[in-house]
Amino acid sequence: MKNNQKFLSGFLLGAAAGAVATVFLQSEKGQELIQNARTGIKDATAELKNGIENMDSTIESWINKGRNLIAEIRSRSNNTKDVYDYEEIFS
């Protein structure tokens, strides 16, 4: 096949696919699909915003758990050198 024929075939196939997609998206099922996608995107955005807003408290919770772990290790261990290594991480 010549390059022109390949280009024309690809162009026509793309145009046909675009036409089919346009007809589908304008149908009732296509509009339902678009609405579901919008709802999903809004829900995901809300969850992301909520996660970002709660990030500070989540990190603070992890830090407190680490500090509690260090205190527990310190109370059970005679070797405090290792404990100070962990303490640097959570300070």
DSSP file (Angstrom, degrees, kcal/mol; ACC not computed):
  #  RESIDUE AA STRUCTURE BP1 BP2  ACC     N-H-->O    O-->H-N    N-H-->O    O-->H-N    TCO  KAPPA ALPHA  PHI   PSI    X-CA   Y-CA   Z-CA
    1    1 A M              0   0    0      0, 0.0     2,-0.1     0, 0.0     0, 0.0   0.000 360.0 360.0 360.0 143.4    0.0    0.0    0.0
    2    2 A K     >  -     0   0    0      1,-0.1     4,-2.1     4,-0.0     5,-0.2  -0.421 360.0-111.2 -79.1 160.7    1.1    3.5   -0.7
    3    3 A N  H  > S+     0   0    0      1,-0.2     4,-2.5     2,-0.2     5,-0.2   0.864 117.8  54.9 -60.2 -37.2    1.5    6.0    2.1
    4    4 A N  H  > S+     0   0    0      1,-0.2     4,-2.6     2,-0.2    -1,-0.2   0.898 107.8  49.1 -64.3 -39.6   -1.4    8.0    0.8
    5    5 A Q  H  > S+     0   0    0      2,-0.2     4,-2.4     1,-0.2    -1,-0.2   0.890 111.3  49.6 -67.6 -39.0   -3.7    5.0    0.9
    6    6 A K  H  X S+     0   0    0     -4,-2.1     4,-2.5     2,-0.2     5,-0.2   0.923 112.5  47.9 -63.8 -44.3   -2.6    4.1    4.5
    7    7 A F  H  X S+     0   0    0     -4,-2.5     4,-2.7     1,-0.2    -2,-0.2   0.933 112.6  48.0 -62.1 -46.3   -3.3    7.7    5.5
    8    8 A L  H  X S+     0   0    0     -4,-2.6     4,-2.6     2,-0.2     5,-0.2   0.896 111.9  50.1 -63.1 -41.4   -6.7    7.8    3.9
    9    9 A S  H  X S+     0   0    0     -4,-2.4     4,-2.3     2,-0.2    -1,-0.2   0.930 113.5  45.5 -62.4 -45.5   -7.6    4.4    5.4
   10   10 A G  H  X S+     0   0    0     -4,-2.5     4,-2.4     2,-0.2    -2,-0.2   0.892 112.8  50.8 -64.4 -40.7   -6.6    5.6    8.9
   11   11 A F  H  X S+     0   0    0     -4,-2.7     4,-2.4    -5,-0.2    -2,-0.2   0.930 112.3  45.8 -63.5 -46.4   -8.4    8.9    8.4
   12   12 A L  H  X S+     0   0    0     -4,-2.6     4,-2.4     2,-0.2    -2,-0.2   0.893 112.7  50.5 -65.3 -40.3  -11.6    7.3    7.4
   13   13 A L  H  X S+     0   0    0     -4,-2.3     4,-2.3    -5,-0.2    -1,-0.2   0.915 112.2  47.5 -63.6 -43.0  -11.4    4.7   10.2
   14   14 A G  H  X S+     0   0    0     -4,-2.4     4,-2.4     2,-0.2    -2,-0.2   0.893 111.7  50.0 -64.2 -41.5  -10.9    7.5   12.7
   15   15 A A  H  X S+     0   0    0     -4,-2.4     4,-2.3     2,-0.2    -2,-0.2   0.905 111.3  48.9 -64.6 -41.5  -13.7    9.6   11.3
   16   16 A A  H  X S+     0   0    0     -4,-2.4     4,-2.5     2,-0.2    -2,-0.2   0.920 111.5  49.0 -64.4 -43.5  -16.0    6.6   11.5
   17   17 A A  H  X S+     0   0    0     -4,-2.3     4,-2.5     1,-0.2    -2,-0.2   0.902 111.5  50.2 -63.4 -40.4  -15.0    5.9   15.1
   18   18 A G  H  X S+     0   0    0     -4,-2.4     4,-2.3     2,-0.2    -1,-0.2   0.892 110.5  49.5 -63.1 -40.6  -15.6    9.5   16.0
   19   19 A A  H  X S+     0   0    0     -4,-2.3     4,-2.4     2,-0.2    -2,-0.2   0.915 111.8  48.1 -65.7 -43.4  -19.0    9.5   14.4
   20   20 A V  H  X S+     0   0    0     -4,-2.5     4,-2.5     1,-0.2    -2,-0.2   0.920 112.6  48.9 -63.3 -44.0  -20.0    6.3   16.2
   21   21 A A  H  X S+     0   0    0     -4,-2.5     4,-2.8     2,-0.2    -2,-0.2   0.903 111.4  49.9 -62.9 -41.7  -18.8    7.8   19.5
   22   22 A T  H  X S+     0   0    0     -4,-2.3     4,-1.4     2,-0.2    -2,-0.2   0.929 111.9  47.2 -63.7 -46.0  -20.7   11.0   19.0
   23   23 A V  H  X S+     0   0    0     -4,-2.4     4,-0.7     1,-0.2    -2,-0.2   0.921 114.7  47.5 -62.1 -43.9  -23.9    9.2   18.2
   24   24 A F  H >< S+     0   0    0     -4,-2.5     3,-1.2     1,-0.2     6,-0.7   0.934 110.5  50.3 -63.5 -46.5  -23.5    6.9   21.2
   25   25 A L  H 3< S+     0   0    0     -4,-2.8    -1,-0.2     1,-0.3    -2,-0.2   0.737 109.4  52.5 -67.8 -21.9  -22.7    9.8   23.6
   26   26 A Q  H 3< S+     0   0    0     -4,-1.4    -1,-0.3    -5,-0.2    -2,-0.2   0.592  95.4  89.4 -87.4 -11.0  -25.8   11.7   22.4
   27   27 A S  S <X S-     0   0    0     -3,-1.2     4,-2.4    -4,-0.7     5,-0.2  -0.238  96.2-100.8 -77.6 173.4  -28.0    8.7   23.1
   28   28 A E  H  > S+     0   0    0      1,-0.2     4,-2.1     2,-0.2     5,-0.2   0.916 124.1  47.4 -62.8 -44.6  -29.8    8.1   26.4
   29   29 A K  H  > S+     0   0    0      1,-0.2     4,-2.4     2,-0.2    -1,-0.2   0.886 111.3  51.7 -64.6 -38.3  -27.2    5.4   27.4
   30   30 A G  H  > S+     0   0    0     -6,-0.7     4,-2.4     2,-0.2    -2,-0.2   0.907 109.4  49.1 -64.9 -41.4  -24.4    7.8   26.4
   31   31 A Q  H  X S+     0   0    0     -4,-2.4     4,-2.5    -7,-0.2    -2,-0.2   0.878 110.7  51.4 -65.0 -36.7  -25.8   10.6   28.5
   32   32 A E  H  X S+     0   0    0     -4,-2.1     4,-2.6     2,-0.2    -2,-0.2   0.909 109.4  50.3 -64.3 -41.8  -26.2    8.2   31.4
   33   33 A L  H  X S+     0   0    0     -4,-2.4     4,-2.2     2,-0.2    -2,-0.2   0.915 111.1  48.4 -62.1 -43.7  -22.5    7.2   31.0
   34   34 A I  H  X S+     0   0    0     -4,-2.4     4,-2.5     2,-0.2    -2,-0.2   0.918 111.8  49.5 -63.0 -43.7  -21.5   10.8   31.0
   35   35 A Q  H  X S+     0   0    0     -4,-2.5     4,-2.5     1,-0.2    -2,-0.2   0.906 110.7  49.8 -63.6 -41.6  -23.5   11.5   34.1
   36   36 A N  H  X S+     0   0    0     -4,-2.6     4,-2.5     2,-0.2    -1,-0.2   0.892 110.6  50.5 -63.4 -39.2  -22.0    8.5   35.9
   37   37 A A  H  X S+     0   0    0     -4,-2.2     4,-2.4     2,-0.2    -2,-0.2   0.918 110.5  49.0 -64.5 -43.4  -18.5    9.7   35.0
   38   38 A R  H  X S+     0   0    0     -4,-2.5     4,-2.6     2,-0.2    -2,-0.2   0.925 112.1  48.5 -61.9 -44.1  -19.3   13.2   36.3
   39   39 A T  H  X S+     0   0    0     -4,-2.5     4,-2.6     1,-0.2    -2,-0.2   0.921 111.7  49.7 -62.2 -44.0  -20.6   11.7   39.6
   40   40 A G  H  X S+     0   0    0     -4,-2.5     4,-2.4     1,-0.2    -1,-0.2   0.896 111.4  48.5 -61.8 -40.6  -17.6    9.5   39.9
   41   41 A I  H  X S+     0   0    0     -4,-2.4     4,-2.4     2,-0.2    -1,-0.2   0.906 111.6  49.5 -67.2 -41.4  -15.2   12.4   39.3
   42   42 A K  H  X S+     0   0    0     -4,-2.6     4,-2.4     2,-0.2    -2,-0.2   0.916 112.4  48.2 -63.2 -42.4  -17.0   14.6   41.9
   43   43 A D  H  X S+     0   0    0     -4,-2.6     4,-2.4     2,-0.2    -2,-0.2   0.922 112.2  48.4 -63.4 -44.2  -16.9   11.8   44.5
   44   44 A A  H  X S+     0   0    0     -4,-2.4     4,-2.3     1,-0.2    -1,-0.2   0.890 111.4  50.7 -63.9 -38.8  -13.2   11.2   43.9
   45   45 A T  H  X S+     0   0    0     -4,-2.4     4,-2.6     2,-0.2    -1,-0.2   0.910 110.2  49.5 -64.5 -42.5  -12.5   14.9   44.1
   46   46 A A  H  X S+     0   0    0     -4,-2.4     4,-2.4     1,-0.2    -2,-0.2   0.908 111.6  48.7 -63.6 -41.9  -14.4   15.1   47.4
   47   47 A E  H  X S+     0   0    0     -4,-2.4     4,-2.5     2,-0.2    -1,-0.2   0.898 111.4  50.1 -64.7 -40.1  -12.5   12.1   48.8
   48   48 A L  H  X S+     0   0    0     -4,-2.3     4,-2.4     2,-0.2    -2,-0.2   0.924 111.3  48.0 -64.1 -44.9   -9.2   13.6   47.7
   49   49 A K  H  X S+     0   0    0     -4,-2.6     4,-2.5     2,-0.2    -2,-0.2   0.915 112.5  49.4 -61.2 -43.1  -10.0   17.0   49.4
   50   50 A N  H  X S+     0   0    0     -4,-2.4     4,-1.9     1,-0.2    -2,-0.2   0.907 110.8  50.0 -62.8 -42.4  -11.1   15.2   52.5
   51   51 A G  H  < S+     0   0    0     -4,-2.5     4,-0.3     2,-0.2    -1,-0.2   0.892 111.9  47.6 -63.4 -40.0   -7.9   13.2   52.6
   52   52 A I  H >< S+     0   0    0     -4,-2.4     3,-0.9     1,-0.2     4,-0.4   0.904 111.2  50.7 -67.8 -41.1   -5.8   16.3   52.1
   53   53 A E  H 3< S+     0   0    0     -4,-2.5     3,-0.4     1,-0.2     4,-0.3   0.846 114.9  43.7 -65.2 -32.9   -7.6   18.1   54.9
   54   54 A N  T 3X S+     0   0    0     -4,-1.9     4,-2.2     1,-0.2    -1,-0.2   0.399  86.6  96.2 -92.1   2.8   -7.1   15.2   57.3
   55   55 A M  H <> S+     0   0    0     -3,-0.9     4,-2.8    -4,-0.3     5,-0.2   0.895  80.3  53.9 -61.4 -41.7   -3.5   14.7   56.3
   56   56 A D  H  > S+     0   0    0     -4,-0.4     4,-2.5    -3,-0.4    -1,-0.2   0.930 111.2  44.5 -60.1 -46.0   -2.2   16.7   59.2
   57   57 A S  H  > S+     0   0    0     -4,-0.3     4,-2.1     2,-0.2    -1,-0.2   0.867 113.1  51.9 -68.4 -34.4   -4.1   14.7   61.8
   58   58 A T  H  X S+     0   0    0     -4,-2.2     4,-2.2     2,-0.2    -2,-0.2   0.929 111.9  45.4 -66.1 -45.0   -3.1   11.4   60.2
   59   59 A I  H  X S+     0   0    0     -4,-2.8     4,-2.5     1,-0.2    -2,-0.2   0.915 112.3  51.6 -64.5 -42.5    0.5   12.3   60.2
   60   60 A E  H  X S+     0   0    0     -4,-2.5     4,-2.4    -5,-0.2    -1,-0.2   0.886 108.7  52.1 -61.0 -38.5    0.3   13.5   63.8
   61   61 A S  H  X S+     0   0    0     -4,-2.1     4,-2.3     2,-0.2    -1,-0.2   0.920 109.7  48.6 -63.3 -44.4   -1.4   10.2   64.7
   62   62 A W  H  X S+     0   0    0     -4,-2.2     4,-2.3     2,-0.2    -2,-0.2   0.907 111.0  50.5 -62.6 -41.3    1.5    8.3   63.1
   63   63 A I  H  X S+     0   0    0     -4,-2.5     4,-2.6     1,-0.2    -2,-0.2   0.922 110.2  49.7 -63.2 -43.5    4.1   10.3   64.9
   64   64 A N  H  X S+     0   0    0     -4,-2.4     4,-2.5     1,-0.2    -1,-0.2   0.895 109.6  51.3 -63.5 -39.3    2.3    9.8   68.2
   65   65 A K  H  X S+     0   0    0     -4,-2.3     4,-2.2     2,-0.2    -1,-0.2   0.906 110.4  49.7 -62.7 -40.8    2.2    6.0   67.6
   66   66 A G  H  X S+     0   0    0     -4,-2.3     4,-2.3     2,-0.2    -2,-0.2   0.912 110.8  49.0 -63.4 -42.7    5.9    6.1   66.8
   67   67 A R  H  X S+     0   0    0     -4,-2.6     4,-2.4     1,-0.2    -2,-0.2   0.903 110.9  50.1 -63.9 -40.7    6.6    8.0   70.1
   68   68 A N  H  X S+     0   0    0     -4,-2.5     4,-2.3     2,-0.2    -1,-0.2   0.888 109.4  51.9 -64.4 -37.9    4.5    5.5   72.0
   69   69 A L  H  X S+     0   0    0     -4,-2.2     4,-2.8     2,-0.2    -2,-0.2   0.912 109.3  49.8 -63.1 -42.9    6.4    2.7   70.4
   70   70 A I  H  X S+     0   0    0     -4,-2.3     4,-2.9     1,-0.2    -2,-0.2   0.922 110.2  50.2 -62.1 -43.9    9.7    4.3   71.4
   71   71 A A  H  X S+     0   0    0     -4,-2.4     4,-2.0     1,-0.2    -1,-0.2   0.900 112.0  48.1 -61.9 -39.8    8.5    4.7   75.0
   72   72 A E  H  X S+     0   0    0     -4,-2.3     4,-1.4     2,-0.2    -2,-0.2   0.922 113.0  47.1 -66.6 -43.6    7.5    1.1   75.1
   73   73 A I  H  X S+     0   0    0     -4,-2.8     4,-1.7     1,-0.2     3,-0.3   0.914 111.5  52.0 -62.8 -42.2   10.8   -0.1   73.7
   74   74 A R  H  < S+     0   0    0     -4,-2.9    -1,-0.2     1,-0.2    -2,-0.2   0.889 108.7  50.1 -61.9 -40.0   12.6    2.1   76.2
   75   75 A S  H  < S+     0   0    0     -4,-2.0    -1,-0.2     1,-0.2    -2,-0.2   0.786 118.1  39.1 -71.3 -25.8   10.7    0.7   79.1
   76   76 A R  H  < S+     0   0    0     -4,-1.4     2,-0.3    -3,-0.3    -1,-0.2   0.633 108.4  70.9 -95.8 -16.2   11.4   -2.9   78.0
   77   77 A S     <  -     0   0    0     -4,-1.7     3,-0.0    -5,-0.2     6,-0.0  -0.780  50.9-165.0-113.0 146.2   15.0   -2.5   76.9
   78   78 A N  S    S+     0   0    0     -2,-0.3     2,-1.1     1,-0.1    -1,-0.1   0.625  79.7  82.2 -92.5 -18.5   18.3   -1.9   78.6
   79   79 A N     >  +     0   0    0      1,-0.2     4,-0.6     2,-0.0     3,-0.4  -0.739  53.1 172.2 -91.0  96.3   20.0   -1.0   75.4
   80   80 A T  H  >  +     0   0    0     -2,-1.1     4,-1.9     1,-0.2    -1,-0.2   0.610  62.1  80.8 -83.2 -11.5   19.1    2.7   74.9
   81   81 A K  H  > S+     0   0    0      1,-0.2     4,-1.2     2,-0.2    -1,-0.2   0.930  94.7  46.1 -60.7 -45.4   21.4    3.2   71.9
   82   82 A D  H  > S+     0   0    0     -3,-0.4     4,-1.7     1,-0.2    -1,-0.2   0.870 108.6  57.1 -63.8 -36.9   18.9    1.7   69.5
   83   83 A V  H  X S+     0   0    0     -4,-0.6     4,-2.4     1,-0.2    -1,-0.2   0.885 102.7  53.6 -63.4 -39.5   16.0    3.6   71.1
   84   84 A Y  H  X S+     0   0    0     -4,-1.9     4,-1.5     1,-0.2    -1,-0.2   0.832 103.9  56.9 -67.2 -30.7   17.7    6.9   70.4
   85   85 A D  H  X S+     0   0    0     -4,-1.2     4,-0.8     2,-0.2    -1,-0.2   0.923 111.1  42.8 -62.7 -43.9   18.1    5.9   66.7
   86   86 A Y  H >X S+     0   0    0     -4,-1.7     4,-1.4     1,-0.2     3,-0.7   0.876 107.8  60.9 -67.2 -37.0   14.3    5.5   66.5
   87   87 A E  H 3< S+     0   0    0     -4,-2.4     4,-0.4     1,-0.3    -1,-0.2   0.847  97.7  58.2 -61.7 -34.6   13.7    8.7   68.5
   88   88 A E  H >< S+     0   0    0     -4,-1.5     3,-0.7     1,-0.2    -1,-0.3   0.853 103.1  54.3 -62.6 -34.6   15.5   10.7   65.8
   89   89 A I  H << S+     0   0    0     -4,-0.8    -1,-0.2    -3,-0.7    -2,-0.2   0.901 114.0  39.1 -67.2 -40.5   13.0    9.5   63.2
   90   90 A F  T 3<        0   0    0     -4,-1.4    -1,-0.2     1,-0.2    -2,-0.2   0.221 360.0 360.0-100.0  13.8    9.9   10.6   65.2
   91   91 A S    <         0   0    0     -3,-0.7    -1,-0.2    -4,-0.4    -2,-0.1   0.456 360.0 360.0-102.3 360.0   11.2   13.9   66.6
